[in-house]
Amino acid sequence: MQDVVPHHDRVLIVEDEPKIARLVADYLEGSGYPSEHLDHGDAVLPWLHQQATADDLPALVLLDLMLPGSDGLTLCREIRQRWPAVAIIMLTARVEEVDRLLGLELGADDYICKPFSPREVVARIRAVLRRSHASAEPASTNGLELDDAGWRALADGRDLGLTAVEFQLLKVMMHSPGRIFSREQLMDHMYRDHRIVSERTVDSHVKKLRRKIAEAWPEREVIRSVYGVGYKYQPDE
């Protein structure tokens, strides 16, 4: 994992249909978001590596699921592992993949189903980037610290490498320690446009978040299940 933080709201569009890519790029430019375009999956990781070396990563990757070369699922996983500060929105015509994209092994920050309107794409990008530009004031309890400006969670100084959704989930619970959040409440905080997301997706995000915390603190359990209700953040007594 490379600890490189994006500096501005540039968007990388990874889409092999030129008309769609051009239309989205035009709408982004009109909304104040500069963009770059790649049309082949195999070009994505080398390009991002070059940008990271120059300390100039994009803030967000708009990533089509079906691509020539490396597919979107593989790229999402690799980008999340190597550059966790870069947000990812997936474009998919396969509705059955939604839970997998958002919650299971991949952890995309959002998804958009085709066909879509360019205005919807811009609105979703704006919402994801707004979450990434939340208040820069850090929160800290018993060795676990949130750095909003860097979009990081640190356990005794160790970066947990959270996705944007995992970070938001932890942030919501940390700001109300001991409070029990239902899955529906957590969904409302994670997805402000009130889309329908399954409870299984929330459970998967929490499972991954717990696993990352446990890698740093194997002896501590700060996110606890409340049977039949939801979850709470409970710092050590």
Secondary structure, DSSP 8 states (H G I E B T S, - for coil): -------S--EEEE-S-HHHHHHHHHHHHHTT--EEEE--GGGHHHHHHHHHHTT---SEEEEESS-SSS-HHHHHHHHHHH-TTSEEEEEES-GGGHHHHHTSSS--SEEEESS--HHHHHHHHHHHHHHHT-----EEETTEEEETTTTEEEETTEE----HHHHHHHHHHHTSTT-EEEHHHHHHHH-TT-----HHHHHHHHHHHHHHHHHH-TT---EEEETTTEEEE----
